[in-house]
């Protein structure tokens, strides 16, 4: 009887050793699909992602009471171009996506909106110096807001080739 219990405990212990190997998962990206692996992305893209993450954290840490919700993306193939008006090309550019989470742009329109947009972009651009040599040609920016009570984003303005534009309706 004692031998059977010992044998059962031994087999159970050996069996449990294999459980972690069977239960491994897969890390999915933001949209539920597998993200690029290091083999697919080149060293340039990995370095760019690292630099953009550092720029984002630096921007938030240096302006803790006034920072906007900012995301930085590098677009090597131009896949973000359809999100902008027709004449905007995002291929091999950094896309800065700004979401007004503090109501900074809520009561502004026209020239006042573009002036405030420019002021905030200058603060953001100061942190992109390590990854973008020419802000006017290397960066595309979109500014959006989610009105209170809605889930749909409203685009307000964008920056492209050194110029500030209101989003066409």
NORHUDA-V862323 format. One record per residue. PSI is psi in radians with two decimals (999 if undefined). OMEGA is omega in whole degrees, -180 to 180 (999 if undefined). Layout:
BEGIN
((PSI,OMEGA) (PSI,OMEGA))
END
This chain:
BEGIN
((-0.75,-179) (-0.60,179) (-0.62,179) (-0.71,179) (-0.71,178) (-0.73,178) (-0.73,179) (-0.75,178) (-0.71,180) (-0.81,180) (-0.67,177) (-0.75,178) (-0.75,178) (-0.71,180) (-0.69,-180) (-0.37,178) (-0.46,-177) (-0.15,-177) (-0.82,-179) (-0.57,180) (-0.52,-179) (-0.41,-174) (0.36,-179) (2.58,-178) (-2.95,180) (2.30,-180) (2.15,180) (2.67,-179) (-2.97,-175) (-0.58,-175) (0.35,175) (0.26,177) (2.77,-180) (2.33,179) (2.83,177) (2.51,174) (2.96,-180) (-0.47,180) (-0.58,-179) (-0.81,178) (2.48,178) (3.09,179) (-0.60,-180) (-0.80,-179) (-0.70,178) (-0.73,178) (-0.69,179) (-0.79,178) (-0.72,179) (-0.78,179) (-0.66,179) (-0.67,176) (-0.75,178) (-0.70,179) (-0.70,180) (-0.82,180) (-0.72,179) (-0.75,178) (-0.80,-179) (-0.67,-178) (-0.55,-178) (-0.24,176) (1.17,-172) (-0.41,-178) (-0.13,-176) (0.08,-177) (2.60,176) (2.87,177) (1.84,-173) (2.34,174) (2.42,178) (2.29,178) (2.50,171) (2.28,-176) (1.61,-177) (-0.38,-174) (-0.04,179) (0.46,-177) (-0.27,179) (-0.09,-179) (-0.69,180) (-0.25,179) (-0.17,-177) (2.98,172) (2.83,-171) (-0.68,-173) (-0.01,-177) (2.20,179) (2.16,-177) (0.06,-177) (2.25,-180) (0.61,178) (2.86,174) (2.21,176) (2.12,175) (2.00,-179) (2.03,-178) (2.27,174) (2.12,-178) (1.67,-179) (0.00,-177) (0.05,180) (0.42,-178) (-0.63,-175) (0.14,-172) (-0.60,-177) (0.32,-177) (2.63,175) (2.82,176) (-2.28,-175) (-0.67,180) (-0.66,178) (-0.80,-180) (-0.63,179) (-0.77,178) (-0.69,177) (-0.80,179) (-0.73,-180) (-0.77,179) (-0.64,179) (-0.63,178) (-0.67,177) (-0.71,179) (-0.76,-178) (-0.52,-179) (-0.36,180) (-0.13,-179) (0.05,-176) (-0.48,-178) (-0.32,-178) (-0.27,-179) (2.10,-179) (-0.59,-180) (1.74,-175) (-0.71,-177) (-0.58,-176) (-0.28,-176) (-0.16,-172) (2.42,171) (2.37,-176) (2.42,172) (2.49,179) (2.17,180) (2.93,179) (2.57,173) (1.85,-178) (2.62,-178) (2.24,178) (-0.07,-180) (2.79,176) (-0.08,-177) (2.30,-179) (2.40,175) (2.16,179) (2.33,-178) (-0.82,-174) (2.92,175) (2.79,179) (2.23,180) (2.29,179) (0.81,174) (0.10,-178) (2.55,178) (2.31,-177) (2.53,170) (2.53,180) (2.24,179) (2.43,-179) (999,999))
END
